[in-house]
Amino acid sequence: SSGVVVDLTTGLMWQRCPVGYEWKSAACVLPAGAVTTFTWEQALEQAAKSKGFAGFADWRVPNKNELGSIVDYACAQPALDAQLFPDTQPSGYWTSSPNAFTPQRAWAINFSYGDHMSSNRTDQLGVRLVRDVPR
């Protein structure tokens, strides 16, 4: 009940709520005035602010393969397991992966249907943090 879920296949631990939400009584709760969307630079800064969540200090923004690993194409709007990840908006979430061809863009995943999208780094998107589970 610490607000995290571990994927044994990938060896990744995920925060169950997107950044801005709080994990309370097995649900993602949105506090008054909470910020839930960020530019790419702000997204990368969120990990530092999440130090200590569930007792860990090494949270980070997932790369596009990692974030893609929680997409469930059997679901839509949002395209993931809503039991594991409540209150995921069916919209874009940042990855840490820059777009190699257009430096002003970075990769995101749209959780409406799970497709990858190249977004302008100034766009306001959601963030879900991850960490590696030592095997």
Secondary structure, DSSP 8 states (H G I E B T S, - for coil): --SEEEETTTTEEEESS-TT-EEETTEEE--TT----B-HHHHHHHHHHTTTGGG-S--B---HHHHHTT--TT--SS-S-TTTSTT--SSEEEEEEE-SS-TTEEEEEETTTTEEEEEETTS-BB---EEE---
